[in-house]
Structures are given as C-alpha cells and as structure tokens.
Amino acid sequence: MTLAVKILVADNHDLVRETIAAFLLAEGVAEVDTPGDLPALRASLDGARYDLALVDYGLAGLGGQPALARLIGAAGETAVAVLSSTTSRVLAEAVMEAGARGFLPKKMPARAMVAAVRLMARGDMFVPVGLLSEDAGQGALLALLTARETSVLRGICEGKANKEIARDLALQEVTVKLHVRTLTKKLAARNRTHAAMIAREVGLV
C-alpha cells in the first residue's frame, strides 16, 4: 500500500542512501529523493517540501550540532531526522536538542527503520531506547511499542490466540484485538504473523 509521503535521504555513501531509499519505496513510500552532499541537500530543501528528511550526521560539510541546528531551522516545514553510524545517548540528546524529529542508528533493522520513518512522517518523535545496549535493533523495536503492546506481541510470537493472550494479561479480548491492530501498524507489519516475524528478527522473543 502506498504511503503518501515524500522522504529525503541525504548520505555521503551511495550504497547507504540508495539502499534506504529502495527499501522505503518497496514498503510503499510514495517518493524518495537522495542528495549525496550538503549543497545538494540544501538545494533539495529549497526546491521542495518533504514530510521528512533523513540526514547523515557525518554528511560532509554538516559540521556537528550547531550546523545541524541551522540546517533544521532553514528546512522550514520539512522535519529533519538524523541517521548515524555512531550510536550513543549523548549524541542522540545533542541531535534532539538541535531540533531534530528523531535519531536513527544506521544498524537498525530495516523494518524497524521503516516503522520509525512512518511515525516521524506523521509528526511523532523517535529515539530508540537502550542506546547503550549492544542490541540496538531490539531497543529500536521496543521504542515503537508500549509495554502492553510488547506483552501482546510476545503472546502472538508464542502462537497464542487473542483469547489466550487476554486471559494471560487479564484483559478483555476486544482490548487485545485493539493492541494487535495498533502494534502491527507501528511495525508496518501486514498482519500478526508478519509482526511476529519482525519481532523474532530483532531478538525480541
């Protein structure tokens, strides 16, 4: 299903930006532009409005937090999120203080990244939990879900029906159905089985 948003991916490395762009397009994002340096990024932002710009923190010429803040200020209505090969709580906090919509480690699982992009494109902020954990993929996934949604997802991964999950968690079955619908949407999953596959890919269960 096409996601009617326009995304910009700016990175020094052709392979990185082209891979991210290809996956976003494959997952239904309507349009993705891929500038490869700071001048091309600025030209893209001057020439069009995007729902979200994913910008490599190491983009040549960007120059750290003050320059990032200036770029975000000049981006107008386009929200800016930062891609980074360096993952630390200090960096994530600095990025968010500069006004970014979110912080995405490049080693995030692809589907978790797509789900985060969807969240940010509709106005939510995203920073993965557990930034100091070795398993950044699991932290990124957990950041998308509430504690209750995570419990429901674990039940799905165990092959339990909604009625069984409701009994285990002392919930109404209709409430479990609502959680299933919400968590599959957050994970950009096609159905509950697909959501379980994504959870297993990042070691949640």
Contacts in CASP RR format, 6 or more apart in sequence:
PFRMAT RR
TARGET T0000
AUTHOR 0000-0000-0000
METHOD contacts of the structure
MODEL  1
MTLAVKILVADNHDLVRETIAAFLLAEGVAEVDTPGDLPALRASLDGARY
DLALVDYGLAGLGGQPALARLIGAAGETAVAVLSSTTSRVLAEAVMEAGA
RGFLPKKMPARAMVAAVRLMARGDMFVPVGLLSEDAGQGALLALLTARET
SVLRGICEGKANKEIARDLALQEVTVKLHVRTLTKKLAARNRTHAAMIAR
EVGLV
1 28 0 8 1.000
2 28 0 8 1.000
2 29 0 8 1.000
2 30 0 8 1.000
3 27 0 8 1.000
3 28 0 8 1.000
3 29 0 8 1.000
3 30 0 8 1.000
3 118 0 8 1.000
3 121 0 8 1.000
4 30 0 8 1.000
5 29 0 8 1.000
5 30 0 8 1.000
5 31 0 8 1.000
5 51 0 8 1.000
5 52 0 8 1.000
5 121 0 8 1.000
6 30 0 8 1.000
6 31 0 8 1.000
6 32 0 8 1.000
6 33 0 8 1.000
6 48 0 8 1.000
6 49 0 8 1.000
6 50 0 8 1.000
6 51 0 8 1.000
7 21 0 8 1.000
7 24 0 8 1.000
7 29 0 8 1.000
7 31 0 8 1.000
7 32 0 8 1.000
7 33 0 8 1.000
7 50 0 8 1.000
7 51 0 8 1.000
7 52 0 8 1.000
7 53 0 8 1.000
7 54 0 8 1.000
7 117 0 8 1.000
7 121 0 8 1.000
8 32 0 8 1.000
8 33 0 8 1.000
8 34 0 8 1.000
8 35 0 8 1.000
8 41 0 8 1.000
8 44 0 8 1.000
8 45 0 8 1.000
8 50 0 8 1.000
8 52 0 8 1.000
8 53 0 8 1.000
8 54 0 8 1.000
8 55 0 8 1.000
8 78 0 8 1.000
9 17 0 8 1.000
9 20 0 8 1.000
9 21 0 8 1.000
9 24 0 8 1.000
9 32 0 8 1.000
9 33 0 8 1.000
9 34 0 8 1.000
9 53 0 8 1.000
9 54 0 8 1.000
9 83 0 8 1.000
10 17 0 8 1.000
10 34 0 8 1.000
10 35 0 8 1.000
10 36 0 8 1.000
10 37 0 8 1.000
10 38 0 8 1.000
10 40 0 8 1.000
10 41 0 8 1.000
10 44 0 8 1.000
10 53 0 8 1.000
10 54 0 8 1.000
10 55 0 8 1.000
10 56 0 8 1.000
10 59 0 8 1.000
11 17 0 8 1.000
11 20 0 8 1.000
11 34 0 8 1.000
11 36 0 8 1.000
11 56 0 8 1.000
11 59 0 8 1.000
11 83 0 8 1.000
12 36 0 8 1.000
12 37 0 8 1.000
12 56 0 8 1.000
12 58 0 8 1.000
12 59 0 8 1.000
12 60 0 8 1.000
13 56 0 8 1.000
14 36 0 8 1.000
16 56 0 8 1.000
16 83 0 8 1.000
16 106 0 8 1.000
17 34 0 8 1.000
17 36 0 8 1.000
17 56 0 8 1.000
18 34 0 8 1.000
20 54 0 8 1.000
20 83 0 8 1.000
20 113 0 8 1.000
21 32 0 8 1.000
21 34 0 8 1.000
23 110 0 8 1.000
23 113 0 8 1.000
23 114 0 8 1.000
24 32 0 8 1.000
24 114 0 8 1.000
24 117 0 8 1.000
25 32 0 8 1.000
27 111 0 8 1.000
27 114 0 8 1.000
27 188 0 8 1.000
29 117 0 8 1.000
33 44 0 8 1.000
33 48 0 8 1.000
33 50 0 8 1.000
35 41 0 8 1.000
35 43 0 8 1.000
35 44 0 8 1.000
36 59 0 8 1.000
37 59 0 8 1.000
37 60 0 8 1.000
37 61 0 8 1.000
38 59 0 8 1.000
38 60 0 8 1.000
38 61 0 8 1.000
38 62 0 8 1.000
41 53 0 8 1.000
41 55 0 8 1.000
41 59 0 8 1.000
41 71 0 8 1.000
42 71 0 8 1.000
42 74 0 8 1.000
44 50 0 8 1.000
45 53 0 8 1.000
45 74 0 8 1.000
45 75 0 8 1.000
45 76 0 8 1.000
45 78 0 8 1.000
49 77 0 8 1.000
49 78 0 8 1.000
50 78 0 8 1.000
51 78 0 8 1.000
51 79 0 8 1.000
51 121 0 8 1.000
52 78 0 8 1.000
52 79 0 8 1.000
52 80 0 8 1.000
52 81 0 8 1.000
52 101 0 8 1.000
52 117 0 8 1.000
52 120 0 8 1.000
52 121 0 8 1.000
53 75 0 8 1.000
53 78 0 8 1.000
53 79 0 8 1.000
53 80 0 8 1.000
53 81 0 8 1.000
54 81 0 8 1.000
54 82 0 8 1.000
54 83 0 8 1.000
54 104 0 8 1.000
54 117 0 8 1.000
55 62 0 8 1.000
55 68 0 8 1.000
55 71 0 8 1.000
55 80 0 8 1.000
55 81 0 8 1.000
55 82 0 8 1.000
55 83 0 8 1.000
56 62 0 8 1.000
56 82 0 8 1.000
56 83 0 8 1.000
56 84 0 8 1.000
57 64 0 8 1.000
57 68 0 8 1.000
57 82 0 8 1.000
57 83 0 8 1.000
57 84 0 8 1.000
57 86 0 8 1.000
57 91 0 8 1.000
57 95 0 8 1.000
58 64 0 8 1.000
58 84 0 8 1.000
58 85 0 8 1.000
61 67 0 8 1.000
62 68 0 8 1.000
62 71 0 8 1.000
65 94 0 8 1.000
65 95 0 8 1.000
65 97 0 8 1.000
65 98 0 8 1.000
66 98 0 8 1.000
68 80 0 8 1.000
68 82 0 8 1.000
68 95 0 8 1.000
68 98 0 8 1.000
68 100 0 8 1.000
69 98 0 8 1.000
69 99 0 8 1.000
71 80 0 8 1.000
72 80 0 8 1.000
72 98 0 8 1.000
72 99 0 8 1.000
72 100 0 8 1.000
79 101 0 8 1.000
79 120 0 8 1.000
79 121 0 8 1.000
79 123 0 8 1.000
80 99 0 8 1.000
80 100 0 8 1.000
80 101 0 8 1.000
81 100 0 8 1.000
81 101 0 8 1.000
81 102 0 8 1.000
81 103 0 8 1.000
81 104 0 8 1.000
81 117 0 8 1.000
81 120 0 8 1.000
81 126 0 8 1.000
82 95 0 8 1.000
82 100 0 8 1.000
82 102 0 8 1.000
82 103 0 8 1.000
82 104 0 8 1.000
83 104 0 8 1.000
83 106 0 8 1.000
84 91 0 8 1.000
84 95 0 8 1.000
84 103 0 8 1.000
84 104 0 8 1.000
84 105 0 8 1.000
84 106 0 8 1.000
85 105 0 8 1.000
85 106 0 8 1.000
85 107 0 8 1.000
87 105 0 8 1.000
87 107 0 8 1.000
87 131 0 8 1.000
87 136 0 8 1.000
88 131 0 8 1.000
88 132 0 8 1.000
89 131 0 8 1.000
89 132 0 8 1.000
91 103 0 8 1.000
92 103 0 8 1.000
92 127 0 8 1.000
92 128 0 8 1.000
92 131 0 8 1.000
95 102 0 8 1.000
95 103 0 8 1.000
96 102 0 8 1.000
96 103 0 8 1.000
96 125 0 8 1.000
96 127 0 8 1.000
101 120 0 8 1.000
101 123 0 8 1.000
101 125 0 8 1.000
101 126 0 8 1.000
102 116 0 8 1.000
102 120 0 8 1.000
102 125 0 8 1.000
102 126 0 8 1.000
102 127 0 8 1.000
103 126 0 8 1.000
103 127 0 8 1.000
103 128 0 8 1.000
104 113 0 8 1.000
104 116 0 8 1.000
104 126 0 8 1.000
104 128 0 8 1.000
104 140 0 8 1.000
105 128 0 8 1.000
105 136 0 8 1.000
105 137 0 8 1.000
105 140 0 8 1.000
107 136 0 8 1.000
107 137 0 8 1.000
108 116 0 8 1.000
108 128 0 8 1.000
108 136 0 8 1.000
108 137 0 8 1.000
108 140 0 8 1.000
109 137 0 8 1.000
109 140 0 8 1.000
109 141 0 8 1.000
109 198 0 8 1.000
109 201 0 8 1.000
109 202 0 8 1.000
111 187 0 8 1.000
111 188 0 8 1.000
111 189 0 8 1.000
111 198 0 8 1.000
111 201 0 8 1.000
112 137 0 8 1.000
112 140 0 8 1.000
112 141 0 8 1.000
112 144 0 8 1.000
112 187 0 8 1.000
112 198 0 8 1.000
112 202 0 8 1.000
113 140 0 8 1.000
114 188 0 8 1.000
115 144 0 8 1.000
115 186 0 8 1.000
115 187 0 8 1.000
115 188 0 8 1.000
116 126 0 8 1.000
116 140 0 8 1.000
116 143 0 8 1.000
116 144 0 8 1.000
118 188 0 8 1.000
119 126 0 8 1.000
119 144 0 8 1.000
119 186 0 8 1.000
120 126 0 8 1.000
126 143 0 8 1.000
126 144 0 8 1.000
127 143 0 8 1.000
128 136 0 8 1.000
128 137 0 8 1.000
128 139 0 8 1.000
128 140 0 8 1.000
128 142 0 8 1.000
128 143 0 8 1.000
129 139 0 8 1.000
129 140 0 8 1.000
129 142 0 8 1.000
129 143 0 8 1.000
130 136 0 8 1.000
130 139 0 8 1.000
130 142 0 8 1.000
133 139 0 8 1.000
135 202 0 8 1.000
135 203 0 8 1.000
137 202 0 8 1.000
138 202 0 8 1.000
138 203 0 8 1.000
138 204 0 8 1.000
139 202 0 8 1.000
140 202 0 8 1.000
141 187 0 8 1.000
141 198 0 8 1.000
141 199 0 8 1.000
141 202 0 8 1.000
141 204 0 8 1.000
142 150 0 8 1.000
142 204 0 8 1.000
144 186 0 8 1.000
144 187 0 8 1.000
145 153 0 8 1.000
145 183 0 8 1.000
145 186 0 8 1.000
145 187 0 8 1.000
148 169 0 8 1.000
148 179 0 8 1.000
149 179 0 8 1.000
149 182 0 8 1.000
149 183 0 8 1.000
149 186 0 8 1.000
150 204 0 8 1.000
151 169 0 8 1.000
152 165 0 8 1.000
152 169 0 8 1.000
152 176 0 8 1.000
152 179 0 8 1.000
152 180 0 8 1.000
152 183 0 8 1.000
153 183 0 8 1.000
153 195 0 8 1.000
153 196 0 8 1.000
153 199 0 8 1.000
153 204 0 8 1.000
153 205 0 8 1.000
154 199 0 8 1.000
154 204 0 8 1.000
154 205 0 8 1.000
155 164 0 8 1.000
155 165 0 8 1.000
155 168 0 8 1.000
156 165 0 8 1.000
156 180 0 8 1.000
156 192 0 8 1.000
156 195 0 8 1.000
156 196 0 8 1.000
156 199 0 8 1.000
157 196 0 8 1.000
157 199 0 8 1.000
157 200 0 8 1.000
157 204 0 8 1.000
157 205 0 8 1.000
158 205 0 8 1.000
159 196 0 8 1.000
160 168 0 8 1.000
162 173 0 8 1.000
162 176 0 8 1.000
162 177 0 8 1.000
162 180 0 8 1.000
163 173 0 8 1.000
165 171 0 8 1.000
165 176 0 8 1.000
166 172 0 8 1.000
166 173 0 8 1.000
166 175 0 8 1.000
166 176 0 8 1.000
169 176 0 8 1.000
180 192 0 8 1.000
180 195 0 8 1.000
183 189 0 8 1.000
183 195 0 8 1.000
184 190 0 8 1.000
184 191 0 8 1.000
184 192 0 8 1.000
184 194 0 8 1.000
184 195 0 8 1.000
187 195 0 8 1.000
187 198 0 8 1.000
189 195 0 8 1.000
189 197 0 8 1.000
189 198 0 8 1.000
196 205 0 8 1.000
199 205 0 8 1.000
END
